[in-house]
Amino acid sequence: TEGCSGADIAIIVRDALMQSVRIVQAATHFRQVDGKWAPCSRGAEGAVEMTWEKVGSGNLCPPRVGMKDFIRSAQSTRPSVSASDVE
């Protein structure tokens, strides 16, 4: 996060949190996990073809946000603070 301002970090955090939303929206298959539906691949055990709209928000088990999501977001966000700004 070298060269990132506080606002840049806020963007990275928001984008990382959105990763799970994007996964859910793009999913074509879900399977039951602890009584809720979680996105999965087509070949996963118990996979049922459906969209997130059919699952319903109360029955959805969204993917957990992890370090990989923050790293991916940080790598795709351009820092806004230059070396001359730091000096």
C-alpha positions in Angstrom: 0.0 0.0 0.0 3.0 2.3 -0.4 1.9 5.6 -1.8 -1.7 5.1 -0.8 -3.6 7.8 1.1 -6.3 7.1 3.6 -8.9 7.5 0.9 -7.1 5.0 -1.3 -7.2 2.5 1.6 -10.9 3.1 2.0 -11.4 2.3 -1.7 -9.4 -0.9 -1.3 -11.5 -2.0 1.7 -14.8 -1.3 -0.1 -13.6 -3.1 -3.2 -12.5 -6.1 -1.2 -15.9 -6.3 0.5 -17.5 -6.2 -2.9 -15.6 -9.2 -4.0 -18.1 -11.6 -2.3 -21.0 -9.6 -3.8 -19.5 -10.1 -7.3 -19.1 -13.8 -6.7 -22.7 -14.2 -5.6 -24.0 -12.2 -8.5 -21.9 -14.2 -11.0 -22.8 -17.6 -9.6 -24.9 -20.0 -11.6 -24.8 -22.8 -9.0 -25.4 -22.9 -5.2 -25.2 -25.7 -2.6 -26.5 -25.9 0.9 -24.1 -25.1 3.7 -25.5 -25.1 7.3 -29.0 -24.6 6.0 -28.2 -21.7 3.7 -27.2 -21.5 0.1 -23.6 -20.7 -0.8 -22.3 -20.1 -4.3 -20.3 -23.0 -5.8 -18.9 -24.4 -9.0 -21.1 -26.5 -11.3 -19.3 -29.7 -10.4 -19.4 -29.2 -6.6 -21.2 -31.9 -4.6 -24.8 -30.8 -4.0 -24.7 -28.0 -6.6 -28.0 -26.8 -7.8 -28.4 -24.6 -10.8 -30.0 -21.3 -9.8 -29.3 -17.6 -9.5 -28.8 -15.5 -6.3 -32.2 -13.9 -7.0 -33.9 -17.3 -6.5 -32.0 -18.0 -3.3 -33.2 -14.9 -1.5 -31.2 -12.8 0.9 -32.4 -14.6 4.1 -31.2 -17.9 2.7 -27.8 -16.8 1.4 -24.4 -17.7 2.8 -22.1 -15.3 1.2 -18.4 -16.1 0.7 -16.1 -14.9 3.5 -13.9 -11.9 2.7 -10.3 -12.9 3.2 -6.8 -11.5 2.8 -6.7 -12.6 -0.9 -9.6 -10.2 -1.5 -7.7 -7.3 0.0 -4.5 -8.2 -1.9 -6.4 -8.4 -5.2 -8.0 -5.0 -4.5 -4.7 -3.4 -3.5 -3.0 -4.6 -6.6 -5.7 -3.1 -8.8 -5.9 0.3 -7.1 -3.4 2.9 -8.1 -1.8 4.9 -5.2 -2.6 8.6 -5.3 0.4 9.9 -3.3 3.6 10.5 -5.2 7.1 10.5 -3.7 7.3 14.2 -4.1 4.0 14.6 -2.2 5.6 12.6 0.7 8.6 14.9 0.7 
